[in-house]
């Protein structure tokens, strides 16, 4: 069993891409790792969670805020209802203008994942792509090519689901 990280927009669900991917990850017997929130994270986890007979878990790496009683509490909207294993981090969301060396939950997302599939997103997704490149993680972009134009050129992208699943299988065979 492997951990497949699915990264992407926290607002847009990109359901045509995220849902078949989440269902495939569940059917293949792997764990799904997301940031545990809305958008792509919710869409992939919903499809994963709804797959009959799945063995894997839906893991959510959650941002937090200080809480006077509990120390830290998840931000509002976290975790989404399709997360089986919520992991609370002591990190808030990383601001877009934060230095690239600043530690964040994005580090946990990338370093914990065996393979990463990136759907379109904004600055948080871009940060995750840069981290995956920095740490040499196998990664593929999945979605319309034009929606990846702000991403580093090293990110291989495709709109073809079969190419994504073949990439995952190949990357896992090299572990």
N, C-alpha and C positions, 0 to 999 in steps of 0.2 A: 504494500500500500504506500502510495506517495502522497505528498501534499502539493496540490496544484493551486497556485495563487492566481486569482483573477482580479485585475486592477482596472480602474476606469472611473468614469464620472460619478460623483456623488449625487448629482441631480438627474441627469438623463439615464433612463434604464437601458437603452440600447437592447431592448428585449429580443429583437430578431437575431441578435448575436449572443447575448448573455444567457438566454433561456436554453437554447440547444446545447450550449457549452456546459452549463450547470448540470443538465440532465445527463450529458455524456460522461462527465466526471463522476457522477453518482453511479451510473451504470457500469463504469470501468472499475469501480471498487476503490476509488481514491478519496482522500479528504479534500474538501474545498476550503481555501483560505481567502477571506476578503477583509476589508476594513470594517465590516459589520454594520454599515449604515445604509443609506438609500441609494437610489440610482442603480448603476450596474451591480453594486454589492447586493442589493435587495433582489434584483431580477435573477441573478445567477443563483443566489441562495434559495430563492423560492422554487425554482425549477429543480435544483438539487434536492431540496427537502421533500418535494412532491414525487420523487421517483420511487416507485414501489420496489421493495427488496434491497434498497441501498444498504451498504455496509459502512461506508465512510461517514465522517462527521463534517458539519458545516462549522468552520472555525471563524470567529470574528475578532480581529485585533482592534480594540476600542480606544478612542481618545477619551480623555477625562478632564475634569476641572476640579480644583480644590473644593473639598467639602468639610465643614467644621466638625462634623460628627464622624464621618467614615474616612477622612483623609483625602480620598479621591472618589469621585462619582462619575459614571458615564455621562457624556454630553447628551442633551435632549435628542431623542431619535435613535439612540444607540442602546443596545443592539437592536437590529430589525428582528421581527418575530420568527425568522427562519434560521437563526443562529443556534446551533446545538451547544457549542462550547465558546462562550464569550470570554475573552482574555482582556482584562482591564489593564491598560498601561498608565504610567504616570505622565503621559504626554498629551498636551492639547493638540489641536490641528496645527500643522506647520504653516506659518504665514508664507505667502508667496514671496515676500522679500527677505526671508530668512537666509542666512548663508548656507551654501550646500553642505558644509561640514556639521551643521547643527543636527544633533541626534533627534530622531522623531520615531513615531510608530511605523513610519514607512520603512525604517531599517528592519523592524521586526517582521513586517510583511514580506520583504524581499529575502532576508536572511533565512527565514523559516521555510519558504517555498522551495520545492525541488525544481519546479518548472513554473514559468510565469506567462500568462496570457494577458495582454494589455488590450483593452477596448478604449475607444476615444475618451478623453478626459482633459482636464485643465492642469493647473500648476501642481497639484498633488500627484497626479498621474505622471506628469513630466519628471517630478522628483523621483518617483519609483522607477521609471525607466532609466534615469541616470544612475541610480543606485544599483540596479540590476547589471548595467554595463560595467560599473566600477568593480562589482564583486564577481563578475564572470558568470552570472546566472543564465541558464538557457531561457530565452524569452522570444515571443512572437507577438506581433500586433494583429488584431482581428477586428476588421470593420472596413468601412469605405476608406480608400487610400487618401483621399483629400482631407479626411479628418485627422490624419497623422502628420500633416505638414509642419506642425510646430515641434515635432519630436526629433530627436537626433537621427541622422541618416543611417546610423548603425542598426536601428530597429527594423528588422525584417517585418513587412506587413503583408496581409492577404485578406481578401474577403471570402475566401473559400474555406468552408468548415472542414472538409476532408484534409486540406493542407495543414490545418491547425492540429487535428487529432493525430495525423502522421508525425508532425513535429514533436508533439508530446510523447508519443510512443518511442520515437527515435531518441529523444533526450533522456528518457527514463532508462532505455536500454544501455546507455553510456555511463550510468551512475556506478 
